[in-house]
Amino acid sequence: LILEYFIHIPSGILYWVNMVSAILDNATLAAAEIGPALSEIQIKSILMGLLIAGGMLIPGNIPNIISAGKLGINSKEWARLGVPMGLISMAIYFVIIFVLKI
């Protein structure tokens, strides 16, 4: 059912919408979103959005949770660095994928 909707969403939008992976488990999102009906650029957009945004906040990735716990980093400290770096990375990769088409 989800795939019926995702195949109609432009790749650029899929890329930015997946910033939600900063707060949700990106493995679950990838499993729910990716299917054989999607184009290569749609899959690339989803995966890159999930990969980059997953590092922006602690809950976005299991390694983030483990690292923050072991290093004693709280959510506010992580976000202070993770969100700006994530947004800059998202913008750079958007240009690479959609403008330069690499």
C-alpha positions as CSV (number, residue, x, y, z in Angstrom):
1,L,0.0,0.0,0.0
2,I,2.8,2.4,0.9
3,L,4.6,1.7,-2.3
4,E,1.5,2.7,-4.4
5,Y,1.9,6.2,-3.0
6,F,5.7,6.4,-3.0
7,I,6.1,5.7,-6.7
8,H,4.2,8.9,-7.4
9,I,6.3,11.1,-5.2
10,P,9.2,13.0,-6.9
11,S,12.6,11.9,-5.9
12,G,13.6,15.3,-4.5
13,I,10.7,15.3,-2.1
14,L,11.4,11.7,-1.0
15,Y,15.0,12.9,-0.2
16,W,13.8,15.7,2.1
17,V,10.9,13.9,3.6
18,N,13.2,11.2,4.9
19,M,14.7,13.7,7.4
20,V,12.1,12.1,9.6
21,S,14.7,9.4,10.1
22,A,16.4,11.8,12.5
23,I,13.7,10.8,15.0
24,L,12.6,7.4,13.7
25,D,14.4,4.2,13.1
26,N,15.8,4.4,9.6
27,A,15.8,0.6,9.1
28,T,12.1,0.4,9.6
29,L,11.6,3.4,7.2
30,A,13.7,1.8,4.5
31,A,11.9,-1.5,4.8
32,A,8.5,0.3,4.5
33,E,9.5,2.6,1.7
34,I,11.7,0.7,-0.7
35,G,10.3,-1.7,-3.2
36,P,10.8,-3.0,-6.8
37,A,8.3,-0.5,-8.3
38,L,10.5,2.5,-7.4
39,S,13.0,3.9,-9.8
40,E,16.7,3.9,-9.1
41,I,16.8,7.6,-8.4
42,Q,13.8,7.3,-6.0
43,I,15.6,4.5,-4.1
44,K,18.9,6.5,-4.0
45,S,17.0,9.6,-2.7
46,I,15.3,7.6,0.0
47,L,18.5,5.9,1.1
48,M,20.6,9.1,1.1
49,G,17.9,11.0,3.0
50,L,17.7,8.2,5.6
51,L,21.5,7.9,5.9
52,I,22.3,11.6,6.3
53,A,19.3,12.6,8.5
54,G,19.8,9.5,10.7
55,G,22.8,11.2,12.2
56,M,21.2,14.4,13.1
57,L,19.6,13.3,16.4
58,I,20.4,10.5,18.8
59,P,17.3,8.4,18.1
60,G,17.9,8.4,14.4
61,N,20.4,5.6,14.5
62,I,21.3,2.7,16.9
63,P,25.0,3.6,16.8
64,N,24.0,7.2,17.8
65,I,22.2,5.8,20.8
66,I,25.1,3.6,21.8
67,S,27.7,6.4,21.3
68,A,25.8,9.0,23.1
69,G,25.3,6.7,26.1
70,K,28.9,5.7,26.3
71,L,30.2,9.2,25.8
72,G,27.6,10.9,28.1
73,I,26.3,13.1,25.3
74,N,22.8,14.4,25.9
75,S,20.2,15.1,23.2
76,K,20.7,18.9,23.3
77,E,24.5,18.6,22.9
78,W,24.1,16.1,20.0
79,A,21.5,18.3,18.2
80,R,23.6,21.4,18.6
81,L,26.2,19.9,16.3
82,G,24.2,17.2,14.5
83,V,21.3,19.3,13.1
84,P,23.5,22.0,11.4
85,M,25.9,19.5,10.1
86,G,23.1,17.3,8.9
87,L,21.3,20.1,7.1
88,I,24.5,21.3,5.4
89,S,25.2,17.7,4.3
90,M,21.6,17.3,3.1
91,A,22.0,20.4,1.0
92,I,25.3,19.4,-0.4
93,Y,24.1,15.9,-1.4
94,F,20.9,17.3,-2.8
95,V,23.1,19.4,-5.2
96,I,25.2,16.3,-6.0
97,I,22.3,14.0,-6.7
98,F,19.7,16.3,-8.3
99,V,21.7,19.2,-9.9
100,L,25.0,17.6,-10.9
101,K,23.2,14.2,-11.3
102,I,26.1,12.2,-10.0
